[in-house]
Amino acid sequence: MVDNQNPTDWLKRQINEVVEELELSPSVYQILKNPKHCITVSITLERDDGSVETYTGYRSVHSNLLGPGKGGIRFHKDVNEQEVIALSMWMTLKTSILKLPFGGAKGGITVDPRELSRKELQQLSRQYIQDIEPVIGPQKDIPAPDVNTDGRVMGWMMDEFYKLRGRNIPGFITGKPPVVGGSEGRVEATGRGVVINILEAMKKLDMDPQQSSVAIQGFGNVGSVTAATLYEKGVKVVAASDIDALVTDPNGLNVPEMVKYVEANGSLKGYADDKNPDDLFDVECDVFIPSALENQITEETAPKIKAKIVAEAANGPTTEKGDEILNENGVFVIPDILCNAGGVMVSAFEWMQNDSHDHWAEKVVNERLEKDMSSAFLEVYDMRNHIDKSMRHAAYYLAVKRLGDAMIVRGWIDEER
């Protein structure tokens, strides 16, 4: 089997396999194999020095079967059309598993935000919203933060959308700061969701959290929140890496100190005796958490992983061949469409609060997140045991079945299979 680095191809094969296994109409696969639309925009940015540069932006809506599109906006130098389409497809599956009233969407700009000033970043964010404004809205497609975007960027985008529409429409975007209609707990939601999944998996595998160790790849918002939350629960974080450095301590790292260091310095570089980030795969640990970008666990790196659990905090961190190796080695993989779904779940809570002009306390948000995420994990776990397949296959099984049922109800396909 080829270690395919294009996630869309493997994703389509997984969907088609489940459609055939469920004996659904072939039309289900035909509807799900391509996005409803993917627009490409060219963004002209005047730099602070007066020069002009052009950047490419994308917005893909894969499905509106269960509701308006939902998905983040990422700023990264490697963003491309195929990546955005694949991410929007994963979002469709993710919202289906969680039983949320959304379809899947994703967007991004091909840019290294570290090369832009704050003023340039704001101008780029506003121009992107100007260009995609016709296809977004609270009942059409609802953006949110993703890689290298945050509440500040969402605030700029919200303001630009208000100017274009001439009125306040807070539900058009989620991940906003609470002062302008955002939800409490949204910033930490993805990381908290990852931890909820890990702790549920530990229960099923008879692992004691306080006798377990974790290694985390990626120390941005999701990775750092995941690390800090696990640290609070007594789990030993023995390694953490980002794009610049790897830090390790078999006795456990001081995560709060690391978080403060990264906030002050922007990276783990220079913290303690940092090492090559690629050496993370060689670290002895019970739980390995990829929390960076796609295609990190591959045919080359998967055999190095010694963990009992791989918790996919990133989207698409494992290639097809990497996944095959993990399964052969008996690793319990919590798939991305389940593991990192806490963010979209609390985004849904934010959208609901905006729609009802309500504001929930952080305690309420976190309690509901834990209840709903635990329920989703247990449903996937039970399906895994029922069909005797991997957690990833069970997650796809549940997601595709619900999508197929919805197509019948909406009259998109014939009920006879």
Number of C-alpha atoms within 10 A of each C-alpha: 6 8 16 16 16 15 20 21 14 16 18 17 13 15 21 20 16 20 21 13 10 14 11 20 17 13 16 22 20 11 17 21 19 17 18 16 14 19 14 18 15 14 18 15 17 14 16 11 6 8 8 10 10 13 14 17 26 25 28 30 32 29 27 20 21 20 17 20 30 36 32 26 25 23 22 17 13 11 19 17 20 15 21 27 27 26 25 28 27 25 29 30 26 26 26 25 25 23 15 17 15 27 29 32 34 30 32 27 28 18 20 13 17 12 9 14 12 11 11 16 20 17 17 27 23 20 19 25 19 16 16 17 15 9 15 20 18 19 14 17 26 27 26 26 26 19 17 15 20 18 18 14 22 23 23 19 26 25 18 19 24 15 12 12 10 9 10 12 17 23 24 22 29 32 31 28 18 14 9 11 22 27 28 24 23 29 22 19 27 27 27 29 28 32 25 24 26 24 17 18 21 19 11 11 12 9 15 13 18 12 10 16 23 25 26 27 26 25 24 21 20 26 25 23 22 26 31 22 20 25 19 12 13 14 19 26 25 23 26 28 29 22 16 15 21 26 24 19 15 13 11 15 18 15 22 14 11 21 21 11 16 17 11 9 12 11 19 23 19 15 16 12 11 16 17 13 17 16 14 24 22 12 20 18 22 21 24 26 25 27 30 24 15 18 20 22 24 21 20 12 17 20 16 16 23 19 22 19 23 25 26 25 33 27 22 26 23 28 23 22 19 22 21 16 20 25 15 10 15 12 18 20 23 26 26 24 26 27 28 29 29 29 28 27 25 27 29 23 23 29 23 15 18 21 13 9 11 11 18 13 10 13 11 12 20 20 11 15 24 18 11 17 25 17 15 20 23 16 16 24 21 14 19 19 12 10 11 11 14 22 22 20 20 23 27 27 25 20 23 25 20 17 21 24 15 15 19 16 12 11 10 14 19 12 13 7 10
